[in-house]
Each structure stands twice: as C-alpha cells, then as structure tokens.
C-alpha cells in the first residue's frame, strides 16, 4: 500500500504509513466525516478498519456501503439515500438513519441510527457521492484491475462472481459521471495482494 496527500502516489510506503498520512490529514482538516471511496477490491474496507483502530480518542462510527446497497444494481441509489438520510441529518444535529440490505433475502433489512457528535467514516464504492452535501475528508483507494478483481472475488467466496461485470458497469458510470478521484484529499494505492 502506498499513499500521498493531495494528488500523486508515493511508491513503497508501508500500510502503517498510509494510515498515519490519512490520520494526519483528518486531524489537520478537523474531520468529523471521512469518505473512503474507490473501486471494488481496492482495499477500502481494510483501510477503513485500520483508521477506526488507529483513530485518536473516541473511535469513529463506520458505515459500510456494502451493508446499504439495495442489491447488485444499487450503487447510485445507496449514495443518494445515505447523503439524504444519514449525512445531511447528522450535519443538522439530528439522528441520521440508513437502511441495511439483507443480501440473502434480497430485500431491505433493518433501519440503523447514527447520533451526531461522533466522527463518521463512510466506506464503499460511491462514498464520495454519499458525502457530497457536506465537508468531508475524501480518501481514494485504488489498485490495478487484476489485483482488484482477484481480491474482490476471493473475499466473497464466489458470491460476487456472477455480478462482477454488472457492478463494474455501474462503477464506470459513477466514475464517468462524477470523476471521484479528482475530489480526493488523500490517495492510497494498493500494490500487493
């Protein structure tokens, strides 16, 4: 994993250094909301978990968009719902909500609540769209297409295999429409498996 602030990517930086760089940027920005975006299989979840563990003081709440997408065609819809129901409400000082998706049953699951006052990390494909209405630190995680696909398909033990192309088409539309990498405050490049 390698990282750099505000633009390019530095080679050979260990993962711990990437986490430190992100935390330093969050501290300097006074971040209360962090968005971790990038393509499937790039390492967003791993980075978000490391940020939660390393966060100084009270640990942030972590919302994974994988728990929110309303099925395999729900990338855009999840971002719109999270920005409206969770992020905007918390920004006004109210309790935010988001609906989980029951992947096994193929339907909406529980409604979760998030109280303001605690830092928030939103992680997943489309996280920048999910935080577009507020000031958030934008972390972009990327990896080569080969590494991403291998990691994503191995992680889900075959459940993702039939949907990879469908998801990638949605992802490409999101990237073409929003150019999310350009919004990044910090970019992290995963170079290994």
HELIX and SHEET records of a PDB file:
HELIX    1   1 UNK A   15  UNK A   29  1                                  15    
HELIX    2   2 UNK A   44  UNK A   54  1                                  11    
HELIX    3   3 UNK A   65  UNK A   67  5                                   3    
HELIX    4   4 UNK A   75  UNK A   82  1                                   8    
HELIX    5   5 UNK A   83  UNK A   87  3                                   5    
HELIX    6   6 UNK A   88  UNK A   91  1                                   4    
HELIX    7   7 UNK A  127  UNK A  130  1                                   4    
HELIX    8   8 UNK A  145  UNK A  155  1                                  11    
HELIX    9   9 UNK A  161  UNK A  163  5                                   3    
HELIX   10  10 UNK A  164  UNK A  178  1                                  15    
HELIX   11  11 UNK A  180  UNK A  183  5                                   4    
SHEET    1   A 6 UNK A   2  UNK A   5  0                                        
SHEET    2   A 6 UNK A 186  UNK A 189 -1                                        
SHEET    3   A 6 UNK A 137  UNK A 142  1                                        
SHEET    4   A 6 UNK A  33  UNK A  37  1                                        
SHEET    5   A 6 UNK A 120  UNK A 123  1                                        
SHEET    6   A 6 UNK A  61  UNK A  64  1                                        
SHEET    1   B 2 UNK A  96  UNK A 102  0                                        
SHEET    2   B 2 UNK A 107  UNK A 114 -1                                        
END                                                                             
